[in-house]
Amino acid sequence: MSIKKIAIDKNTFLLVYKLLYDALFLALFGFASVLVAESILPGLITSKISLLKIIITIVTILIPLLYLGKNLDITYREINIHKNKTLPIFVLFSFLLIGNSLLKFSLWENFVITLATLFVFFLLYELIFTAEAE
């Protein structure tokens, strides 16, 4: 009885990284889909699957992905928010989803809360990505 040693080269780690990257994309897309479904019909998905389980799955995929990315020295170019063509679509969609969740408020309260929430999210986004660039 002999024990064979398995040689793992850099290409294997790159393949695992790419698979984890695709799995993360699918998990984030699924999470976004669940949030949209929940905002349209509350309780439709969360009665069967907890959002916490989806978040734990995303974090479980993210940890080895970050570890492999650091060890393989994989970097990505910075995304310029001012040249992003899909950002207005996402902002409008977020505005509608947040506004839909606040229908019990009056119209002006709903409008102010939604705009303030989007503004805070924008400031948070700018803070995160400008801190990495410096």
Sine and cosine of phi, psi and omega as CSV:
sin_phi,cos_phi,sin_psi,cos_psi,sin_omega,cos_omega
0.00,0.00,0.85,-0.52,-0.02,-1.00
-0.85,-0.53,0.51,-0.86,0.01,-1.00
-0.98,-0.22,0.85,-0.53,0.01,-1.00
-1.00,-0.03,0.71,-0.70,0.07,-1.00
-1.00,0.02,0.70,-0.71,0.00,-1.00
-0.99,-0.12,0.85,-0.53,0.03,-1.00
-1.00,0.02,0.83,-0.55,0.01,-1.00
-0.93,-0.36,0.88,-0.48,-0.01,-1.00
-0.98,-0.19,-0.03,-1.00,-0.07,-1.00
-0.90,0.43,-0.55,0.83,-0.01,-1.00
-0.90,0.44,-0.57,0.82,0.05,-1.00
-0.91,0.42,-0.68,0.73,0.03,-1.00
-0.91,0.42,-0.60,0.80,0.07,-1.00
-0.90,0.43,-0.64,0.77,0.04,-1.00
-0.90,0.43,-0.69,0.73,0.04,-1.00
-0.89,0.45,-0.65,0.76,0.03,-1.00
-0.87,0.49,-0.72,0.70,-0.02,-1.00
-0.91,0.41,-0.62,0.78,0.04,-1.00
-0.91,0.41,-0.66,0.75,0.05,-1.00
-0.91,0.41,-0.61,0.80,0.03,-1.00
-0.89,0.46,-0.69,0.72,0.05,-1.00
-0.92,0.40,-0.63,0.77,0.04,-1.00
-0.90,0.43,-0.62,0.78,0.05,-1.00
-0.90,0.43,-0.68,0.74,0.04,-1.00
-0.86,0.51,-0.72,0.69,0.00,-1.00
-0.91,0.42,-0.62,0.79,0.02,-1.00
-0.92,0.40,-0.67,0.74,0.03,-1.00
-0.93,0.38,-0.63,0.78,0.06,-1.00
-0.90,0.43,-0.66,0.75,0.05,-1.00
-0.90,0.43,-0.65,0.76,0.03,-1.00
-0.90,0.44,-0.68,0.73,0.04,-1.00
-0.90,0.44,-0.63,0.77,0.03,-1.00
-0.90,0.43,-0.64,0.77,0.03,-1.00
-0.91,0.42,-0.65,0.76,0.03,-1.00
-0.90,0.44,-0.64,0.77,0.03,-1.00
-0.91,0.41,-0.70,0.71,0.01,-1.00
-0.89,0.46,-0.63,0.78,0.02,-1.00
-0.93,0.36,-0.55,0.84,0.00,-1.00
-0.96,0.27,-0.49,0.87,0.02,-1.00
-0.98,0.17,-0.76,0.65,0.02,-1.00
-0.80,-0.60,1.00,-0.04,-0.06,-1.00
-0.87,0.49,0.69,-0.73,0.06,-1.00
1.00,0.04,-0.06,1.00,-0.03,-1.00
-0.92,0.39,-0.73,0.68,-0.05,-1.00
-1.00,-0.09,-0.67,0.74,-0.10,-0.99
-0.93,0.37,-0.24,0.97,0.09,-1.00
-0.96,0.28,-0.36,0.93,-0.02,-1.00
-0.96,-0.29,-0.68,0.73,-0.05,-1.00
-0.80,-0.59,0.75,-0.66,0.04,-1.00
-0.98,0.21,0.63,-0.78,0.06,-1.00
-0.91,0.42,-0.45,0.89,0.04,-1.00
-0.89,0.45,-0.61,0.79,0.03,-1.00
-0.90,0.43,-0.62,0.78,0.03,-1.00
-0.93,0.37,-0.66,0.75,0.01,-1.00
-0.91,0.41,-0.65,0.76,0.04,-1.00
-0.89,0.45,-0.62,0.78,0.06,-1.00
-0.89,0.45,-0.68,0.73,0.01,-1.00
-0.90,0.45,-0.70,0.72,0.02,-1.00
-0.91,0.41,-0.61,0.79,0.03,-1.00
-0.90,0.43,-0.56,0.83,0.08,-1.00
-0.97,0.23,-0.60,0.80,-0.10,-1.00
-0.93,0.36,-0.60,0.80,-0.06,-1.00
-0.88,0.47,-0.80,0.60,0.04,-1.00
-0.93,0.38,-0.46,0.89,0.04,-1.00
-0.90,0.43,-0.70,0.72,0.05,-1.00
-0.91,0.41,-0.65,0.76,0.01,-1.00
-0.89,0.45,-0.73,0.68,0.02,-1.00
-0.92,0.40,-0.63,0.78,0.02,-1.00
-0.88,0.47,-0.64,0.77,0.04,-1.00
-0.93,0.35,-0.68,0.74,-0.03,-1.00
-0.94,0.33,-0.49,0.87,0.01,-1.00
-1.00,-0.06,0.02,1.00,-0.01,-1.00
0.82,0.57,0.75,0.66,0.02,-1.00
-1.00,-0.06,0.82,-0.57,0.02,-1.00
-0.79,-0.61,0.36,-0.93,0.02,-1.00
-0.80,-0.60,0.46,-0.89,0.03,-1.00
-0.96,0.29,0.45,-0.89,-0.05,-1.00
-0.97,0.26,0.67,-0.74,0.02,-1.00
-1.00,0.05,0.79,-0.62,0.03,-1.00
-1.00,0.03,0.88,-0.47,-0.06,-1.00
-0.92,0.39,-0.45,0.89,-0.07,-1.00
-0.98,0.20,-0.29,0.96,0.01,-1.00
-0.95,-0.32,0.20,0.98,-0.02,-1.00
-0.99,0.11,0.87,-0.50,-0.07,-1.00
-0.99,0.16,-0.40,0.92,-0.04,-1.00
-1.00,0.00,-0.13,0.99,-0.04,-1.00
-0.87,0.49,-0.69,0.72,0.03,-1.00
-0.88,0.48,-0.56,0.83,0.03,-1.00
-0.91,0.40,-0.70,0.72,0.02,-1.00
-0.92,0.40,-0.61,0.79,0.02,-1.00
-0.91,0.41,-0.70,0.72,0.03,-1.00
-0.90,0.44,-0.68,0.73,0.02,-1.00
-0.90,0.44,-0.67,0.74,0.04,-1.00
-0.90,0.43,-0.65,0.76,0.03,-1.00
-0.85,0.52,-0.70,0.71,-0.01,-1.00
-0.93,0.38,-0.64,0.77,0.00,-1.00
-0.92,0.39,-0.69,0.73,0.02,-1.00
-0.92,0.40,-0.68,0.73,0.03,-1.00
-0.89,0.46,-0.60,0.80,0.02,-1.00
-0.91,0.41,-0.57,0.82,-0.02,-1.00
-0.97,0.25,-0.22,0.98,-0.04,-1.00
-0.93,-0.36,0.51,0.86,-0.09,-1.00
-0.92,0.40,-0.33,0.94,-0.01,-1.00
-0.97,0.24,-0.26,0.96,0.07,-1.00
-0.99,0.13,0.25,-0.97,0.10,-1.00
-0.95,0.31,0.22,-0.98,-0.11,-0.99
-0.88,0.47,-0.70,0.72,-0.04,-1.00
-0.94,0.33,-0.58,0.81,0.06,-1.00
-0.91,0.41,-0.67,0.74,0.03,-1.00
-0.87,0.49,-0.71,0.70,-0.01,-1.00
-0.89,0.45,-0.71,0.70,-0.02,-1.00
-0.92,0.40,-0.70,0.71,-0.01,-1.00
-0.90,0.44,-0.67,0.74,0.00,-1.00
-0.91,0.42,-0.72,0.69,0.02,-1.00
-0.90,0.44,-0.64,0.77,0.02,-1.00
-0.91,0.42,-0.64,0.77,0.02,-1.00
-0.90,0.43,-0.71,0.71,0.03,-1.00
-0.90,0.44,-0.61,0.79,0.03,-1.00
-0.91,0.42,-0.68,0.74,0.04,-1.00
-0.90,0.44,-0.67,0.74,0.06,-1.00
-0.89,0.46,-0.64,0.77,0.04,-1.00
-0.90,0.44,-0.70,0.71,0.02,-1.00
-0.90,0.44,-0.64,0.77,0.05,-1.00
-0.89,0.45,-0.68,0.73,0.04,-1.00
-0.88,0.48,-0.73,0.69,0.02,-1.00
-0.89,0.45,-0.64,0.77,0.00,-1.00
-0.90,0.44,-0.67,0.74,-0.03,-1.00
-0.93,0.38,-0.73,0.68,-0.12,-0.99
-0.99,0.12,-0.40,0.92,0.09,-1.00
-0.99,0.16,-0.42,0.91,0.04,-1.00
-0.94,0.33,-0.55,0.84,0.03,-1.00
-0.96,0.28,-0.50,0.87,-0.06,-1.00
-0.97,0.26,-0.44,0.90,-0.07,-1.00
-0.99,0.17,0.00,0.00,0.00,0.00
